[in-house]
C-alpha cells in the first residue's frame, strides 16, 4: 500500500514537471512569436520608411529636373529674344548708316543703335565694325579739313569722332593741335580786322 502511494506520488510529481515544462515551452513559444511579430512590424515600418524616403528623393529629383528644364527653357527664350533684338537693331543701324545718319537724329541714329547692340552684346563684331567705320570717317574728314587749314570744320569733325569713340589719344592730340591752330588763326583774323578798321578810319579822316 505504502509502495503504491509512493509510486502514485512519484507519478504525480512527474506529470507536474512535464506540465510545468510544457507551460514554460508554451511561454517561450509565445514570447518568440511576439518577438517575431514585433520584428516583422519593425521590418514593415522600416520598409515603409525606406519606401517613403525613396519616393521623397525621387520626387525631389523630378522637381529639380523640371526646374532645370524650366531654367534652360527660359535661358533659351531669353537668348532667342536677345538675338532677335540685336538683329532688329543692327538692321536699323545699317539702314541709317547707308543714309549717312551717323549721329542724327538724336537717339535714333546709327551710332546710338550700334552702341545699344554693344550694351546687349559687348563682343558683337558687326556693331564694333559699324562704329569703327563711322569713327574713321570723322577722323579722315577732320584730317582733310586740317590739311586745307579749315580748322573749325576739322575741330568739329574730330569732336564728332570723339562722340563715336572716346579716349583715343591720337584724336585727342589732333583736337589740341587744331584748337591751337584755330586760336592762332582767330588771333590773326582779329589782328587783320583791326588793321582794316585803322585803314578805313584813316581814309575817312583824309576825306
GIWO-V398219 format. One record per residue. N is the residue number from 1. RES is the residue in one letter. PSI is psi in whole degrees, 0 to 359 (none if undefined). Layout:
BEGIN
N;RES;PSI / N;RES;PSI
END
This chain:
BEGIN
1;X;312 / 2;X;321 / 3;X;319 / 4;X;320 / 5;X;316 / 6;X;319 / 7;X;321 / 8;X;318 / 9;X;316 / 10;X;318 / 11;X;322 / 12;X;313 / 13;X;322 / 14;X;318 / 15;X;320 / 16;X;319 / 17;X;317 / 18;X;314 / 19;X;317 / 20;X;316 / 21;X;321 / 22;X;319 / 23;X;319 / 24;X;318 / 25;X;321 / 26;X;318 / 27;X;314 / 28;X;320 / 29;X;318 / 30;X;316 / 31;X;315 / 32;X;318 / 33;X;319 / 34;X;316 / 35;X;317 / 36;X;318 / 37;X;317 / 38;X;317 / 39;X;316 / 40;X;318 / 41;X;315 / 42;X;318 / 43;X;318 / 44;X;318 / 45;X;319 / 46;X;316 / 47;X;320 / 48;X;316 / 49;X;314 / 50;X;317 / 51;X;315 / 52;X;319 / 53;X;318 / 54;X;317 / 55;X;321 / 56;X;313 / 57;X;316 / 58;X;320 / 59;X;317 / 60;X;316 / 61;X;317 / 62;X;317 / 63;X;319 / 64;X;318 / 65;X;317 / 66;X;317 / 67;X;316 / 68;X;318 / 69;X;318 / 70;X;318 / 71;X;315 / 72;X;319 / 73;X;316 / 74;X;322 / 75;X;316 / 76;X;319 / 77;X;318 / 78;X;317 / 79;X;321 / 80;X;314 / 81;X;321 / 82;X;313 / 83;X;319 / 84;X;319 / 85;X;316 / 86;X;316 / 87;X;316 / 88;X;314 / 89;X;317 / 90;X;319 / 91;X;316 / 92;X;318 / 93;X;318 / 94;X;322 / 95;X;315 / 96;X;324 / 97;X;314 / 98;X;331 / 99;X;2 / 100;X;24 / 101;X;68 / 102;X;312 / 103;X;1 / 104;X;149 / 105;X;159 / 106;X;140 / 107;X;359 / 108;X;60 / 109;X;172 / 110;X;314 / 111;X;313 / 112;X;316 / 113;X;321 / 114;X;321 / 115;X;327 / 116;X;319 / 117;X;314 / 118;X;335 / 119;X;336 / 120;X;316 / 121;X;95 / 122;X;345 / 123;X;6 / 124;X;117 / 125;X;317 / 126;X;316 / 127;X;319 / 128;X;316 / 129;X;317 / 130;X;313 / 131;X;320 / 132;X;319 / 133;X;315 / 134;X;318 / 135;X;314 / 136;X;323 / 137;X;311 / 138;X;322 / 139;X;315 / 140;X;320 / 141;X;319 / 142;X;318 / 143;X;319 / 144;X;312 / 145;X;325 / 146;X;318 / 147;X;329 / 148;X;2 / 149;X;27 / 150;X;76 / 151;X;323 / 152;X;316 / 153;X;323 / 154;X;315 / 155;X;317 / 156;X;319 / 157;X;317 / 158;X;321 / 159;X;325 / 160;X;323 / 161;X;322 / 162;X;325 / 163;X;326 / 164;X;315 / 165;X;106 / 166;X;166 / 167;X;17 / 168;X;114 / 169;X;319 / 170;X;314 / 171;X;321 / 172;X;319 / 173;X;319 / 174;X;318 / 175;X;316 / 176;X;314 / 177;X;316 / 178;X;320 / 179;X;321 / 180;X;313 / 181;X;320 / 182;X;320 / 183;X;318 / 184;X;314 / 185;X;319 / 186;X;320 / 187;X;319 / 188;X;318 / 189;X;319 / 190;X;319 / 191;X;317 / 192;X;321 / 193;X;314 / 194;X;323 / 195;X;316 / 196;X;319 / 197;X;321 / 198;X;317 / 199;X;313 / 200;X;318 / 201;X;316 / 202;X;320 / 203;X;320 / 204;X;321 / 205;X;322 / 206;X;330 / 207;X;none
END
